[in-house]
Amino acid sequence: MERKYVYDLIVLASLGCYHKPTLVSTNALAAELRTTQQNSSLRLIRLEEEGYIVRRHLKKGQEIFLTRKGRDLVYETYLMLKDIIEGKKQIFVKGFVFTGIKEGAYYISLKGYMDQFKEKLGYEPFPGTLNVRLIEPKNRGFLRNLEGIFISGFEDEKRTYGWVKCFPAVINNKLDCAVILLERTIHPRNVIEVISKHNLRKELRLKDGDIVEITIYTK
């Protein structure tokens, strides 16, 4: 869903809207996007409706500024392209440990997931996830563009369950783990979840507020 907005946001960022509110005419924008004025206006409306930009209409035109959501998407794209160009196989993230609503143990333990974890990760994860709130101006969206280990969704007599994408990782340069990206999650965009065969809180003596460093391995 987000990818279709990336080019428009990059163009707006190049016109100055990333750092400050900037006066942009639809004619100038249409020329940059190589489309019609009417189409560029419609694209701005969609961006505003989705929360990627804010606009202020003035007599001389419209002032546009990328919201935090918009800037995050542009920055994620920059990081992804930077890693691709530099040929990096590792991504380093850092964040604060915090306690969630403790539903992770239930979902991790479901047979539909656990059987796939054992087959594809090679181990049975400890029942529960470690929640990490990222410190850097980066959110988990960058993982969507990376190839991970895919855990298929399934359904039982109660409901359907979404897919999970796993990325092998090491936490605090000590324990193997996997950062997981969920099709469905209640967490905000700056939160990632980590699973492991270890009880990470116990093994690393972690408490809420502690900072952890995670190395994520990509293909």
N, C-alpha and C positions, 0 to 999 in steps of 0.2 A: 504493500500500500504506500509506503513512504518513498520508495525509489522513484516513482513518477514525479515527485516534487523536487528532486535533487537538482536537476539542471536549472529550473526556474530560480531556485534559491541561490545557486551559485552565481547566476547572472545578476540577481539583485545584490548579492554580496560584492560583486565586482564593481557595481555602480556606487558603492559606499554604504549600503544599508546594513551591513554586518556590524559596523562600529557605532553608527549614530543614525538618527532619523535623517533621511535624505530625500530631497525633492526629485521625483521621477515622473516623466511624462509617459503616457501610454504609447506615444509615437516613438520615443527613444527606446522604450522597452520592447516594442514590437520589432524594431530594427535589430536589437540585440538577440531577440528570440527567433528572428527570421520568420515572423508570422504576421497576421493582420492585427490592426489596432483592436478590433472587436475581440479577437481570440486572446490577445494579451490581457485585456480587461477581464475576461472570464477566468483566466488563470489566476489573476490577482484575487478575484472573489473567492475562488476555491482555496487558495493559500490562507486567506483571512478566515474563512469558515473552519478550516482545519486547525487554526491556531498557530500557523507558522510565521505570520506577519501581523503587524498592526498598521493601520492606515489613518491618515488625517487629511481630509480634503481642504485645500486652500484655494484662494483665488488664482494663484499661479500654477496650480496643479495638485498633486497629491504627495504627501510626505510618507515615506515607507520605512519601516524599521523591522528587522528580523527579531522575533521573540526568542526567548531562551530555547524553546522547542526548535525553532528554525535554525538558530545558531548551532545547536547541538547536532542537528542533522548534517549541516555543512561541515562541522568539525569532524564528525565521524567519517564522512566521505574523504576528507583530507587525510585522516589517519590510515584509512584503508588503502588509499592510493599510495601513500608514502610507504607503507609496508610492502605493497606489491612491487613498487619501483625499486625499493632497496633490497627486495628479495628476503625479507625477514620471515623466519619460521617461528618466532616467539613473540608474544605480546605480554608486557608486564603491566599489571594493575595493582592498585593499592586501595585499601578501604577499611572502614570501621566495622567490627563485628557487632551485631545486634540481635535481639531475640524477636522472632516473628510470632505468628499466631499458632505455631507448632502443629501445622497440618502436614508438614513435610514427611514425618514418620509414617503417617497413614498412606500417603500416595506412593512413597518409595517402596513400601511393603506390599503393594498390590501385585498379585501374581502376574498380571499382564505386563507390568513394568519390570518386576524383579527377574523374571525369566530372561527378558531381553538384556537387562544389565549384566547378568551372569554370562550370557552368551557373547555379547559384544564388547563388554569392558573387561571380562575375565575375572570378575569378582562379584561378591554379593555386598552391596553397599550397606553401611551402617544405617539403620532406620532413622532418618532425619536429615535435614540440610543445614548447612552453615550459611547464615545470611550475612552478606557483606555490602555495605553502602559505600560506593566508590567515591574516592576523594577527588580524583582528577576530573577535569571538565569533559568527561567521557561517560557514556552510558552503554547499557548492554546491547543497544541497537547495532553496534559494530559487529557483533557475533553473527547477526543474520546473514551477512554477506560472506561468511567463512564456511568452509566445509567441515562438518563435524561428524560424529558417530550418531546416526539417526535411530531413534527409538520410536517405533510406530505407535500411534494412538490405537485405542481399542474401545470396546463397549462391553458392559455386563448387564445383568438384569436391572441394575439401578440407574445407569447413566452412561454417557460416552466420555472418554478421556482423551485429551489432546496429545500430540506428539511431543517428544523431548529430544533436543539435540545436545550431545555431550562433547566437551572438548578436554582432552587429557591435560592435566596441569600438575604443578607442584606448589605447595603452600609453604611459605617461610623457608624455602630451600631445604625442607625436611621430609615432608610426607606427600606421597602421590595422592592425587584427587582428580576430580573432574568438575569443571564449571558447566552448569546446565542452563540451557535456554528453553523455556517452556512456551508452548503454543498459547496456553492460558495461564495468566498469573495475576495476582492482586497487588504485587509489589510495584512501586514506582520505577521509572526507567533507569534510575541510577543505582539499582540494587541487582546484585547477582547472587545466585545460590550455588553452593558447592556440596558435592557428595564425595564420599570416600569409603573404603573398607574400614577405615579407622574412625573412632569417635574423636573428631578433630578438636572439639572443645577440651576433652579430657587429655588427649595426647599432647596437645600444644599448650595446655593450661590457659585457655582463653576465657576471657570474661567480656561482657558487653563494654564497648568503648575501646577495646584493644585494636591496634592496627595490624593488619596482615598484608603480606605481599604475595601475590600469586603470579606464577609464570604459566601462561597458557600456550600450548603447543598447537600450531596450525600445520596443515598439509601444504 
